[in-house]
Amino acid sequence: MSASTQEDVGGELTVRHAEDARGGAFFVEAGGERVAEMTYTRPSDGRAVIEHTSVSERLGGRGVGKRLVLAGVEWARATGTKLVPRCSYARAVLTRDPSLADVLDDRAP
């Protein structure tokens, strides 16, 4: 089973979400190409490991990477999922803002 959601991040850029039983991604497409994405795996129910975040240089300075992480936070809250940020960028975003601590899983990845 897969799920897909989307959220506008300004202009023509929309954060989309697709997942299956093993994991998923939050991503932005432009011209049919993924220009930004944050991928995660699902090692168990209620837990997601953020593996990688990447944003095309074309989108630099627009806050797209942070929007991907925040979209993941919104999803985690809505689904009762705890996040393990293996990705250094996602870890930095999540640990710098105390209001996001509720979605962090304190167990080791």
C-alpha positions in Angstrom: 0.0 0.0 0.0 1.3 3.5 -0.7 0.1 6.9 0.4 0.7 10.3 -1.1 0.1 13.8 0.2 1.2 17.2 -0.8 1.8 20.7 0.6 2.5 23.9 -1.2 5.9 25.5 -0.3 5.5 28.6 -2.4 5.2 29.3 -6.1 5.1 26.1 -8.1 7.0 24.1 -5.5 4.9 21.5 -3.6 6.2 19.0 -1.0 4.7 15.6 -1.8 4.9 12.5 0.3 4.9 8.9 -0.9 5.4 5.8 1.2 5.1 2.0 1.3 5.6 -0.5 4.1 9.4 -0.2 4.0 9.7 3.6 4.0 9.1 6.6 1.8 10.1 10.2 0.9 9.0 13.7 1.1 10.0 15.4 -2.1 9.6 18.3 -4.5 9.4 17.9 -8.3 10.0 20.5 -11.0 9.6 19.7 -14.6 9.0 16.0 -13.8 12.3 15.7 -11.9 12.9 15.4 -8.2 14.8 18.5 -7.2 14.6 17.9 -3.4 13.9 14.9 -1.2 14.1 13.5 2.3 14.0 9.7 2.4 13.2 7.5 5.4 13.0 3.8 6.2 10.4 2.2 8.5 12.3 -0.4 10.7 9.2 -0.9 12.8 5.6 0.4 13.3 5.6 3.8 14.8 9.3 4.5 13.9 10.9 6.2 10.9 14.6 6.7 10.3 15.4 9.7 8.2 18.3 8.5 6.0 19.0 11.4 3.6 18.0 14.9 2.7 19.1 16.6 -0.6 18.1 19.8 -2.3 19.2 20.9 -5.8 21.4 24.0 -5.9 18.7 25.5 -8.1 16.5 25.8 -5.0 19.3 27.0 -2.6 18.3 29.7 -0.1 14.5 29.0 -0.3 14.2 26.9 2.8 13.1 23.8 0.9 15.3 21.4 3.0 13.8 22.7 6.2 10.3 22.4 4.7 10.9 18.7 3.9 11.9 18.1 7.5 8.9 20.0 8.9 6.6 18.1 6.5 8.0 15.0 8.1 7.4 16.3 11.5 3.7 17.1 10.6 3.3 13.6 9.3 5.0 12.0 12.3 2.6 13.9 14.6 -0.4 12.9 12.6 0.5 9.2 12.5 2.1 8.8 16.0 5.5 8.1 14.4 8.8 8.8 16.2 11.7 10.0 14.0 15.3 8.9 14.2 17.4 11.5 12.2 20.3 9.6 10.8 20.8 12.4 8.2 22.9 15.2 9.7 20.8 18.0 8.2 17.5 16.6 9.5 19.2 16.0 12.9 20.3 19.7 13.0 16.9 21.0 12.2 15.1 18.7 14.7 17.5 19.2 17.6 17.8 23.0 17.3 14.1 23.6 17.8 12.8 22.4 21.2 9.2 22.5 19.8 10.0 19.5 17.6 11.4 17.3 20.4 8.0 15.4 20.7 8.6 13.5 17.5 12.2 12.4 18.3 12.9 8.8 19.2 15.5 8.7 21.9 16.4 5.1 21.2 19.6 4.5 19.1 19.0 4.0 15.4 
